[in-house]
Every structure is written in structure tokens, then in C-alpha cells.
Amino acid sequence: MTMTTDQTQRLEWTARHGQPAHVRTKALVLLNLAQGRPIAELAGMFRVSRTSIYSWRDRFREEGIEGFKIRPGRGRKATADPQEIERYLRQCPRAFGVRRTRWTLQSLAQTVPSLKGFSTCGVQKALARAGFRYKRGQPRLHSPGPQYAGKKGLWTKR
């Protein structure tokens, strides 16, 4: 593979500073390919298929560094439905037969149909993709304020 000086410099910069990490890997592979290393050796060294290297090379020739980006529609499709998650989150868990006043990750996994079978970590990731943050409820009330002890006695058992 032959490259111009400008292409080589751009690849070298991308190999060091490119974001995300897969872009740096692709740049390193193509730099090694330009230095004359065989594709089979590079595939083993970087643990990628030879087909991937061929496609990276071709996309680099056609589009430059922009060809390294992952195109929309690639990868596994999401199984969690963001609209469905929001519909459930906007209602009290008791409306769905859950004997709680607040949602937990586990109760969401058991109740929301598109989250059935998800781990708690998976539910948290699905919430983040849907634009929500999970904040665990506090089991006790506490305030650093100086009048906290007096106020606490007004509305809790001692």
C-alpha cells in the first residue's frame, strides 16, 4: 500500500490521538500495512480478520480518516424501548403491582416488558441510553444542617 506524506502524517497523528480507540487501531494497522507488513501478520497481531483490514484499507483510500468511523446502523440492535421505559418510569410502581413507592433496577427488569431478562447493570445502561439517570434511594434521612436533629424529631420516630 502506498501513501502520500500527508496521508502518513495524518495516520500517525490519528494512531496517537484518534478517538475512539478503534480509530487508533485502524490507523496503526494501515501504517504497518504501508510499511510492507503482510495482512495475515497484521490480522494476527491486532486480532482482527483479514477481511476487516481489506475493508479499512479500501475505505481509507476512498474517504480518508473519516472512513474509520462506525456508520449508523452497525452492531446489535437495542432491545429496550426508550418510550416504553419512559412510560413506566413516569408512573408509580404500585400501578403495576410492585409493592414499592420508587422504582429499583430489579423491579424495572421484572416489570418493563422490553427489559425482561436484563441484569441490573443492563437496566442501568438502558436507562442511560433512554436519557435517564438512576439514583439509588437513601434508606435513612440525614442532613448536615445544624437544626437537623430538631427537625427530624417532628416527622420521624425516635
Contacts in CASP RR format, 6 or more apart in sequence:
PFRMAT RR
TARGET T0000
AUTHOR 0000-0000-0000
METHOD contacts of the structure
MODEL  1
MTMTTDQTQRLEWTARHGQPAHVRTKALVLLNLAQGRPIAELAGMFRVSR
TSIYSWRDRFREEGIEGFKIRPGRGRKATADPQEIERYLRQCPRAFGVRR
TRWTLQSLAQTVPSLKGFSTCGVQKALARAGFRYKRGQPRLHSPGPQYAG
KKGLWTKR
1 30 0 8 1.000
1 33 0 8 1.000
1 34 0 8 1.000
1 36 0 8 1.000
1 57 0 8 1.000
2 34 0 8 1.000
3 11 0 8 1.000
3 34 0 8 1.000
7 64 0 8 1.000
8 31 0 8 1.000
8 34 0 8 1.000
10 64 0 8 1.000
10 65 0 8 1.000
11 27 0 8 1.000
11 30 0 8 1.000
11 31 0 8 1.000
11 34 0 8 1.000
11 65 0 8 1.000
12 27 0 8 1.000
12 31 0 8 1.000
14 23 0 8 1.000
14 24 0 8 1.000
14 27 0 8 1.000
14 65 0 8 1.000
14 68 0 8 1.000
15 24 0 8 1.000
15 27 0 8 1.000
15 28 0 8 1.000
15 31 0 8 1.000
16 24 0 8 1.000
17 24 0 8 1.000
18 24 0 8 1.000
18 27 0 8 1.000
22 68 0 8 1.000
22 70 0 8 1.000
23 65 0 8 1.000
23 68 0 8 1.000
23 69 0 8 1.000
25 46 0 8 1.000
25 48 0 8 1.000
26 56 0 8 1.000
26 60 0 8 1.000
26 68 0 8 1.000
27 65 0 8 1.000
27 68 0 8 1.000
28 46 0 8 1.000
29 42 0 8 1.000
29 46 0 8 1.000
29 48 0 8 1.000
29 53 0 8 1.000
29 56 0 8 1.000
30 56 0 8 1.000
30 57 0 8 1.000
30 60 0 8 1.000
32 42 0 8 1.000
32 45 0 8 1.000
33 39 0 8 1.000
33 42 0 8 1.000
33 53 0 8 1.000
33 57 0 8 1.000
39 50 0 8 1.000
39 53 0 8 1.000
39 54 0 8 1.000
40 50 0 8 1.000
42 48 0 8 1.000
42 53 0 8 1.000
43 49 0 8 1.000
43 50 0 8 1.000
43 52 0 8 1.000
43 53 0 8 1.000
56 68 0 8 1.000
59 67 0 8 1.000
59 68 0 8 1.000
60 67 0 8 1.000
60 68 0 8 1.000
78 126 0 8 1.000
78 129 0 8 1.000
79 114 0 8 1.000
80 112 0 8 1.000
80 114 0 8 1.000
80 115 0 8 1.000
80 118 0 8 1.000
80 126 0 8 1.000
80 129 0 8 1.000
80 130 0 8 1.000
81 114 0 8 1.000
82 129 0 8 1.000
82 130 0 8 1.000
82 131 0 8 1.000
84 112 0 8 1.000
84 113 0 8 1.000
84 114 0 8 1.000
85 108 0 8 1.000
85 112 0 8 1.000
85 114 0 8 1.000
85 115 0 8 1.000
85 126 0 8 1.000
85 127 0 8 1.000
85 130 0 8 1.000
85 132 0 8 1.000
86 130 0 8 1.000
86 132 0 8 1.000
88 96 0 8 1.000
88 103 0 8 1.000
88 108 0 8 1.000
88 111 0 8 1.000
88 112 0 8 1.000
89 103 0 8 1.000
89 108 0 8 1.000
89 132 0 8 1.000
92 101 0 8 1.000
93 99 0 8 1.000
93 100 0 8 1.000
93 101 0 8 1.000
93 102 0 8 1.000
93 103 0 8 1.000
93 107 0 8 1.000
93 111 0 8 1.000
94 100 0 8 1.000
94 101 0 8 1.000
96 111 0 8 1.000
97 111 0 8 1.000
98 107 0 8 1.000
98 110 0 8 1.000
98 111 0 8 1.000
100 107 0 8 1.000
102 137 0 8 1.000
105 120 0 8 1.000
105 123 0 8 1.000
105 124 0 8 1.000
105 134 0 8 1.000
106 120 0 8 1.000
106 123 0 8 1.000
108 115 0 8 1.000
108 123 0 8 1.000
108 127 0 8 1.000
109 115 0 8 1.000
109 116 0 8 1.000
109 117 0 8 1.000
109 118 0 8 1.000
109 119 0 8 1.000
109 120 0 8 1.000
109 123 0 8 1.000
110 116 0 8 1.000
115 123 0 8 1.000
115 126 0 8 1.000
118 126 0 8 1.000
123 134 0 8 1.000
124 134 0 8 1.000
127 133 0 8 1.000
127 134 0 8 1.000
141 152 0 8 1.000
141 156 0 8 1.000
142 148 0 8 1.000
143 151 0 8 1.000
END
